[in-house]
């Protein structure tokens, strides 16, 4: 099997089927692929929908919401491909995206993880390539202090331009990740201590620590209907009123603690 495509489904059948439809019309040439949908405790009728409309899809069902990392790990365990494409259910792939990513990985054996250029639903560019965060990063990005220290805030985004050059990044947003299976076998899958947020940052960091590259491949394109739920409420109320904002903070603290020696070295 060349590519295992893993989609984490969470209570949005319309988005998941839209994602699946984009995969079905993908141009893979002679490549083989399997599709794995992980139902992350959605308690909807996704199983019936898959059976009727996508009988080739492998369904992995969890009785409860395991979070991003742990949920995706269920799919990773089931996958048999040489490469894994890990997708959020709000991703729509351009027809040649998988083929472009596969060719890029094949062309350079030192790339452990690659990702496409992301676009918003309206066709505008969506930054997805970032530098590793520091202690002040969320404060500068979420509070008025970011307007005072604008350059330091903006430096977090490694590229805010939709250029076409392949380049290395510290980490790439986990909405669509194309990963070499042999690298995951060395470093392990997602760290399940991160329920949601920073599991992608941590994975990319482990890829780089092992000596492999994290590569941004803008010739491959995906549409990401990104909601940014944890950033929708004011920073001064969100920790008290929004569960996802609290998860974001918890994961950030876990990330800083896990990589504290790297920051101090």
N, C-alpha and C positions, 0 to 999 in steps of 0.2 A: 504494500500500500504506500503510495507516494505522500498523500496529504490527508490528515485527519482534521476535520473542521468541527470545532466544539462551540456550541452556542449555549450560553447560560440563560434560561428562560425564567422570567419573574413577572407573572401576573399581567402580561400584555401580549395576548395572542396575535393581535394585529401587527405589532412590530416584529414578533418572531416569524410570522409567516411572510412578511415583507422581506426579512433577511433571508429566509429560506428560498424565496422566489429569485432573489438576486444570485444566489449560489447556483440554482438550477440552470440559469442561463449563462453561467460563467464559461469562458473559453479556457479549457484546461489542456487542449491539444491531446497528447497521448497519455497524460498523467491520470492516475487512478486516485479516487478520493472516497472517503466515507464521511458521513455527517452524523454527529452525535449531539443530541439536545439533552441538556440536563435541566430537569424541572426542579427548581429550587424551592420546593414546598409551596407552589402557587395555589393549589386547591382550585384549579379551574379545569376545563375540559381539553387541555392541550394534548393529552394522550389520544383522545378520539379524533381530534383534528389531524394529528400526525398520521394516524392509521388510515384515515380516509384520503388525505391529500398528499402525504409524503411517506408512503409505505416503506421506502428504502432507509428512512432515518432510524437510527438507533436511539431509543429513549432510555435515559437513566433518571429514575425518579427518586427524589428525596422526600421524606415525610415532613421535613421542616426546612426553613430557610437557613442554610449553612453559611451564608455570606459569599462574597465574591471568590476569594481564594479557595476555600474548602469546597465550594460548589464546583468550581472549574476543575479541581483536582479529581473529582469523581469522573469527569469526562476524560481527563488525562489518563487515568488508570485504565479506562476502557479502550483508549485509542491504540491503533496499531501502525500508524503512519510514520514514515521517516521524518516528516515535518508535521507540526501541529499548528493549525490556525485557530487561535482562541478569540472568539467574537462576543461582544455584547449583543444583546438582542435588538438594540437600536441602531445597528450597522446595516447599511446597504452597500454591497460591493459593486464596483464597476466591472464589466464583463471580463477584462483582462487582468484584474488586480492580483489574483492568486497566481497566475502564470508569471507575471512580472516579479512578484516576490520570490517565487520558487527559482527563477532564473538568477536573481540576484544572490540568493543563498548558495546556489550551485557554483556561481562564478567566484566565490570567495569563501573558502572553508573556515575562515576565522570569524565569520559573522555567526554569532550564536542566536541572535534575535533581530528581526527586522519588522518594520511597520510601514504602512502606506501614509500618504498625505491624507489628512482628514478635511472634509468640507462640511459646512453647515447645510441644512436642508435648503436654504435660500441660494446656495451656490458660493457663498463667501468662504474664505479660508479660515480654518480652525487650527490654531496652534496646538501642537501635540508633542513637541520635542523640547525637553526641559533640562536644566542643570539640576544637580542634586540639591534638595532644600537644606537650608540651615535653620537655626533657632528662630531667626527673625522673619523667615519667608512668609508664613501664614499671616503674621501680624501686619507686614507691609502690604500683602495682597488683599487683606480684608478690612483694614481700618484706615482712618484718615492719615496715619503716618506714611502710607504709601505715596500720598501726594507730596509729602515733604521730601522723602527719599526716593524720588521717582526712578532715578537711574538704577539704584540698587534693587528696587522692586522689579523693574523691567528686565534686568539681567537674568532673572530666573528663567524666562522664556528664551531658550537657546536660538530660536528662530521664529520671527513673526512675519516672515516673508514666504510666499508660496513658490520659492525657487525650485528648479528641477534637478539640482545636483544631489547625488547620494552623499550623505555625510554621517559621521558618528555623532551620537548623543549620549549624555549621561543616562537619561531614562526617557521612555516614550509612553504616552498615555495608553493604558491597557485595553482600550476599546477594541483594538484589532492588532493582535500580536502573532507573528509568524515565527515559530520557534523550532530550532533543530532538536529533535528528540534525544540525540546522543548527548547534547549539552544538559538537558533536563535530567538525564540519567546520572550525570556527574554532580550537579548542584542541587538536585531535588526540585520539586514542583513549587507551587505557591506556599509561602509560610502561612499556615492556618491560624496563627495568632492574630493576623490582621483580618477582622471580620469584613470590613469594607474600607477602602482607601489605603494607599501606600503599599498594597500587595504587589502592584506593578512596579513601583519605584524600587522596592526591595528586590524583586526578581531581576530587574535590569542591573542593579548593583552587584548581585551575585554573579550574573553573567560576565560582567566586566572584571570582577575580582579574579575570576577563573582564567582570564586572559583572552576571552572572546569579545567580539565587538557588538555593540548595539547600533543598528543601522537604520537611518531614516531614508526611505525609498519613495520619493515623491512622484515617480512615474506610475506607481500604483496608487489608486485613488479609492477612497471609501467615503460615503456619506454617513455622518454621525449626527443623529438627532439628540444632541447632548442637552440634558436638562439642568445639570449642576444643582441638584436639589439642596445640597448642604450649604450653598451660597445664596439662597433665595431670600433669607431673612436677615435683618440688620445684625451686624457682628456683635452688638452689645446685648441682644436678646436671644440670638440663635442657640447658645449653649444651654439655655434654660428652657427653651420652647421647642426645640427641634432635635429629634432623635438622631438623624443623620449627621447633623452638625456635631453632636457629642461623639458619634462614632469617628468622625473625621479627626477630632481632637485626640481621642484615645489612640487612634492608629498613628498619629503623628508622634505622640509621646513614645509609643512602642518603637517606632522607627528610629527616633533619636537615641533611645537607650540601646537598641540593638547595634547601631553603628557608631556609638560614642567613641570607640577607639580610633575609628577611621577619621572622625572629625578632629581628634586631638593629635593625630600623628603628623 
